[in-house]
Amino acid sequence: MTVFAVEYVYDAESSDVRDASRPAHREWTAGLAREGALLASGPYGDGAGALLIFKASDETALNDLLRQDPFAAAGAISGTRTTVWAPVTGLLAEHA
């Protein structure tokens, strides 16, 4: 499994859409965390986006998963940046 850092960028005008779909988004992320596919996630303090750390077999599998996010379905995400990440120290290092 590969660890990926996924950065969401939110459109400044999407706060109402995010607020409406946040319960479903949080349920989705909680389920992925229970399965071990999502290692950590959370919004940036300025509200402009979020960082999500996933484990997936490859980028295709990750992208299939990201399309299932209720935020994506609602159009709340204006951009993403996906990077293979190799944590070497800390709590997430055991997943690398």
C-alpha positions in Angstrom: 0.0 0.0 0.0 1.1 3.5 -0.8 0.5 6.5 1.5 -1.0 9.6 -0.3 -1.4 13.2 0.9 -4.4 14.7 -0.7 -5.0 18.4 -0.5 -8.5 19.8 -1.1 -9.0 23.4 -2.2 -12.4 24.9 -1.6 -14.0 27.6 -3.7 -14.6 30.6 -1.5 -18.3 30.6 -2.4 -18.8 26.9 -1.5 -19.3 27.3 2.3 -23.0 26.7 2.1 -22.5 23.6 0.0 -19.9 22.3 2.4 -22.1 23.0 5.4 -25.0 21.1 3.9 -22.9 18.1 2.9 -20.5 18.1 5.9 -22.4 15.4 7.9 -22.3 13.0 4.9 -18.6 13.8 4.3 -17.7 13.2 7.9 -19.6 9.9 7.9 -17.7 8.9 4.7 -14.3 9.8 6.3 -15.2 8.0 9.5 -16.0 4.9 7.6 -12.7 5.0 5.7 -10.8 5.6 9.0 -12.4 2.5 10.5 -11.4 0.5 7.4 -7.8 1.8 7.7 -7.9 3.6 4.3 -7.9 7.1 5.8 -5.1 7.7 8.3 -5.9 11.4 9.1 -7.9 14.3 7.8 -9.0 17.8 8.7 -9.7 21.3 7.4 -7.1 24.0 7.3 -7.6 26.7 9.9 -8.3 29.4 7.3 -11.2 27.3 5.7 -9.6 27.3 2.3 -9.1 23.6 2.1 -8.2 20.4 3.9 -5.5 17.7 4.1 -6.4 14.0 3.9 -3.8 11.2 4.3 -4.9 7.9 2.6 -3.5 4.4 2.1 -4.4 3.0 -1.3 -2.9 0.4 -3.7 -2.3 3.0 -6.4 -3.4 6.4 -7.6 -6.2 5.0 -9.7 -7.7 3.3 -6.6 -7.3 6.5 -4.6 -9.1 8.6 -7.3 -11.9 6.1 -7.4 -12.3 6.5 -3.7 -12.1 10.3 -3.8 -15.0 10.4 -6.3 -17.2 8.9 -3.6 -16.7 11.8 -1.3 -20.0 13.7 -0.7 -18.0 16.9 -0.9 -17.0 16.0 -4.5 -20.6 15.0 -5.4 -21.8 18.3 -4.1 -19.3 20.3 -6.0 -17.6 21.7 -2.9 -14.0 20.9 -4.0 -12.6 23.2 -6.6 -9.2 21.5 -6.8 -7.1 18.7 -5.5 -3.4 17.9 -5.3 -2.3 14.3 -4.7 1.2 13.4 -3.7 2.8 10.1 -2.8 4.0 10.6 0.8 6.5 8.6 2.8 6.2 9.4 6.6 9.5 8.5 8.3 8.8 9.5 11.9 5.8 10.0 14.0 2.5 8.2 14.4 2.0 7.7 10.7 5.5 6.3 9.9 4.3 2.7 10.5 2.0 3.0 7.5 4.7 3.9 5.0 
